[in-house]
Amino acid sequence: MGSNTDRALAVSDRNSPQSKQRRHAGTATQNQLRAIFSLSFRQRIDPLHIARERFDVDRIEDLSMREASSLIDELKLSAPAMRA
């Protein structure tokens, strides 16, 4: 369980210029979210862990459209080649 200081830092991070910019950039679409979950499921990786690490979000749904697109591209590149 986090301390009050941790909670205060988390709240202040949500009010940071980067966070405000993310909110105004539009949120990820349902199709993008589906693609992220599908690609990460196939690769057996945790999409939230990657999103937190790369984009400092608390939920996948908090990604901007641009961030979601970037994550999808990254997941596609790291996916093993499909067999015919």
Secondary structure per residue as TSV (DSSP state, phi and psi in degrees):
chain	resnum	aa	ss	phi	psi
A	1	M	-	360.0	133.6
A	2	G	-	-77.9	156.1
A	3	S	-	-81.9	171.7
A	4	N	H	-63.1	-34.2
A	5	T	H	-63.1	-44.1
A	6	D	H	-59.9	-42.9
A	7	R	H	-64.4	-41.4
A	8	A	H	-64.2	-39.7
A	9	L	H	-65.3	-39.8
A	10	A	H	-63.5	-41.5
A	11	V	H	-66.4	-41.9
A	12	S	H	-66.4	-33.8
A	13	D	H	-63.9	-36.7
A	14	R	H	-66.5	-22.2
A	15	N	T	-98.9	7.7
A	16	S	S	-70.4	159.0
A	17	P	H	-57.3	-36.7
A	18	Q	H	-64.5	-42.0
A	19	S	H	-65.5	-42.5
A	20	K	H	-64.9	-40.4
A	21	Q	H	-62.5	-41.3
A	22	R	H	-60.7	-44.3
A	23	R	H	-63.3	-32.9
A	24	H	H	-86.1	-7.1
A	25	A	T	-85.9	-0.5
A	26	G	-	89.8	145.2
A	27	T	B	-92.8	159.9
A	28	A	-	-57.4	143.6
A	29	T	-	-79.8	164.4
A	30	Q	H	-60.7	-39.0
A	31	N	H	-64.1	-39.1
A	32	Q	H	-64.7	-44.5
A	33	L	H	-61.7	-43.0
A	34	R	H	-59.5	-43.7
A	35	A	H	-63.5	-42.6
A	36	I	H	-61.3	-48.2
A	37	F	H	-65.6	-40.5
A	38	S	H	-65.7	-48.8
A	39	L	H	-63.7	-42.0
A	40	S	H	-70.0	-35.2
A	41	F	H	-62.5	-45.3
A	42	R	H	-61.6	-32.8
A	43	Q	H	-93.1	-0.9
A	44	R	T	55.8	48.1
A	45	I	-	-124.8	158.6
A	46	D	-	-90.5	109.1
A	47	P	H	-65.0	-31.4
A	48	L	H	-65.8	-40.1
A	49	H	H	-59.5	-45.2
A	50	I	H	-65.8	-44.4
A	51	A	H	-62.8	-40.9
A	52	R	H	-63.6	-44.6
A	53	E	H	-65.8	-45.9
A	54	R	H	-85.3	-35.0
A	55	F	H	-122.8	0.4
A	56	D	-	55.4	51.1
A	57	V	-	-114.7	155.5
A	58	D	S	-88.7	-24.2
A	59	R	S	-140.7	151.4
A	60	I	G	-57.9	-37.6
A	61	E	G	-64.1	-15.3
A	62	D	G	-83.7	-5.3
A	63	L	-	-66.8	145.6
A	64	S	B	-77.2	168.6
A	65	M	H	-60.3	-41.1
A	66	R	H	-65.4	-43.9
A	67	E	H	-63.9	-42.2
A	68	A	H	-61.8	-42.5
A	69	S	H	-62.3	-42.5
A	70	S	H	-63.2	-42.5
A	71	L	H	-65.5	-40.5
A	72	I	H	-61.5	-45.6
A	73	D	H	-59.7	-43.0
A	74	E	H	-62.8	-43.6
A	75	L	H	-65.7	-37.7
A	76	K	H	-64.9	-40.2
A	77	L	H	-67.6	-32.9
A	78	S	H	-89.1	-4.3
A	79	A	S	-73.1	140.5
A	80	P	-	-65.6	150.8
A	81	A	-	-60.2	138.0
A	82	M	-	-74.6	138.6
A	83	R	-	-88.2	142.6
A	84	A	-	-77.7	360.0
